[in-house]
Amino acid sequence: MGQFYERVARPVLFMQDPERAHETTVLALKLLHKSSLLCALLHRLNRNSPPRPIKIFGLDFPNAIGLAAGMDKNAQFWRASAAMGFGHVEVGTVTLKPQPGNPRPRLFRFADNEALINRMGFNNEGAEAVAARLKSAGAHRFRPIPLGINIGKSKSADLSLAAEDYLGSFHHLADYADYFAINVSSPNTPALRQLQGHQYLPGLLKTLREANLNRARKLGLKPIPLLVKIAPDLNFKEIDSVLADVLDLGYDGIIATNTTVERPGALSRANEPGGLSGKPLHHRAIQIISYIQKATAGRLPIIGTGGISDPESAGRMVDAGASLVQIYTGLVYKGPFLPAQLARALAPQHERWV
Ligand SMILES: Cc1cc2nc3c(=O)[nH]c(=O)nc-3n(C[C@H](O)[C@H](O)[C@H](O)COP(=O)(O)O)c2cc1C
């Protein structure tokens, strides 16, 4: 089936400009999402029967493979993601205010290297609209797989007011989130990555943690797991500082990594500004995950993402210390059968240590 995608569907999609091809894909997935029956059927077909779900942050994940943030920015096709065989989906990045993102073109393919560069700039409909869509799709009652919601800073919000901005999104979206990913690592919102530094991160994380605990107390629910998504361009000292803040404030995990502003190897002459994803990112993502695993003695669950394109690269990430993995660019190059293939391939690996 993967061969059908690579030989027939991908060449047709790749005749289009990358963002048009993305929109075509989203349109197809939105159609699938609308048919609950078809989604349920495909979900059943694609579900490999795991002996036990993977339990992390108090959630049950049917398999280790998730859809990374950025593909379903507005929560338009999360049911279709479950149907494709994903074990979780992370929608977003959602910002408090709706925003158009950067001018086009802002997405570029480097097919020889199975890579993408994007400078989308958090184009999204805003937290209120995304919450309304999730509500009308019944996401407050039932989600077939864990739904992560990735939140980021509105472009117009000053860094000093970032915590309130994230908090607004948290309040709009909390009823629909199985976990929140706090995105402080996209390279395409000016100054966003500064939020990873000790000057800002503890304040931001504390504000969200307190809101989460208050909400849980008020509603008699468990707090929603909170994770922080980091950049691959941090050095080890900077990672230590993030880890200290994350552990100090009792956060539930780390997502490593976002896209890189570096241009490793064959991409050294790619001069489009933006974040690089796909195969050239893989080595750095693995390095960072191994580092976090060792630095925290495995105390902090890691969701690994960066250049996973086949069972070997997914397995490498799990071996480096990731409990779950996510893909985006791999899906563009390998197609919609990749998640189920990876989930099947990783099942025995997880079975060894659950
Ligand atoms: C076009 C595109 C848009 C992205 N948008 C977001 C985003 O909005 N928020 C986010 O946290 N990560 C975003 N990412 C990063 C991915 O979630 C992921 O961390 C990164 O691409 C590495 O995984 P990959 O190599 O499998 O693509 C985006 C990636 C791509 C390619």
Ligand as a Chemical Component Dictionary entry (heavy atoms), coordinates in Angstrom:
data_LIG
# 
_chem_comp.id                   LIG 
_chem_comp.type                 NON-POLYMER 
_chem_comp.pdbx_formal_charge   0 
_chem_comp.three_letter_code    LIG 
# 
loop_
_chem_comp_atom.comp_id 
_chem_comp_atom.atom_id 
_chem_comp_atom.alt_atom_id 
_chem_comp_atom.type_symbol 
_chem_comp_atom.charge 
_chem_comp_atom.model_Cartn_x 
_chem_comp_atom.model_Cartn_y 
_chem_comp_atom.model_Cartn_z 
_chem_comp_atom.pdbx_ordinal 
LIG C1  C1  C 0 4.558  22.315 7.888  1  
LIG C2  C2  C 0 4.857  22.098 9.349  2  
LIG C3  C3  C 0 4.167  22.819 10.296 3  
LIG C4  C4  C 0 4.440  22.636 11.649 4  
LIG N1  N1  N 0 3.712  23.333 12.573 5  
LIG C5  C5  C 0 3.918  23.114 13.893 6  
LIG C6  C6  C 0 3.129  23.772 14.858 7  
LIG O1  O1  O 0 2.214  24.527 14.548 8  
LIG N2  N2  N 0 3.423  23.537 16.161 9  
LIG C7  C7  C 0 4.402  22.681 16.564 10 
LIG O2  O2  O 0 4.603  22.489 17.775 11 
LIG N3  N3  N 0 5.158  22.025 15.651 12 
LIG C8  C8  C 0 4.922  22.205 14.350 13 
LIG N4  N4  N 0 5.681  21.541 13.421 14 
LIG C9  C9  C 0 6.763  20.646 13.890 15 
LIG C10 C10 C 0 6.324  19.184 14.009 16 
LIG O3  O3  O 0 5.296  19.032 14.944 17 
LIG C11 C11 C 0 7.498  18.289 14.411 18 
LIG O4  O4  O 0 7.913  18.649 15.704 19 
LIG C12 C12 C 0 8.693  18.419 13.472 20 
LIG O5  O5  O 0 8.276  18.616 12.138 21 
LIG C13 C13 C 0 9.610  17.184 13.505 22 
LIG O6  O6  O 0 8.932  16.032 13.090 23 
LIG P1  P1  P 0 9.014  15.456 11.579 24 
LIG O7  O7  O 0 10.450 15.431 11.188 25 
LIG O8  O8  O 0 8.365  14.091 11.668 26 
LIG O9  O9  O 0 8.214  16.389 10.736 27 
LIG C14 C14 C 0 5.426  21.700 12.063 28 
LIG C15 C15 C 0 6.119  20.980 11.094 29 
LIG C16 C16 C 0 5.842  21.152 9.763  30 
LIG C17 C17 C 0 6.604  20.343 8.741  31 
# 
loop_
_chem_comp_bond.comp_id 
_chem_comp_bond.atom_id_1 
_chem_comp_bond.atom_id_2 
_chem_comp_bond.value_order 
_chem_comp_bond.pdbx_ordinal 
LIG C1  C2  SING 1  
LIG C2  C3  SING 2  
LIG C2  C16 DOUB 3  
LIG C3  C4  DOUB 4  
LIG C4  N1  SING 5  
LIG C4  C14 SING 6  
LIG N1  C5  DOUB 7  
LIG C5  C6  SING 8  
LIG C5  C8  SING 9  
LIG C6  O1  DOUB 10 
LIG C6  N2  SING 11 
LIG N2  C7  SING 12 
LIG C7  O2  DOUB 13 
LIG C7  N3  SING 14 
LIG N3  C8  DOUB 15 
LIG C8  N4  SING 16 
LIG N4  C9  SING 17 
LIG N4  C14 SING 18 
LIG C9  C10 SING 19 
LIG C10 O3  SING 20 
LIG C10 C11 SING 21 
LIG C11 O4  SING 22 
LIG C11 C12 SING 23 
LIG C12 O5  SING 24 
LIG C12 C13 SING 25 
LIG C13 O6  SING 26 
LIG O6  P1  SING 27 
LIG P1  O7  DOUB 28 
LIG P1  O8  SING 29 
LIG P1  O9  SING 30 
LIG C14 C15 DOUB 31 
LIG C15 C16 SING 32 
LIG C16 C17 SING 33 
# 
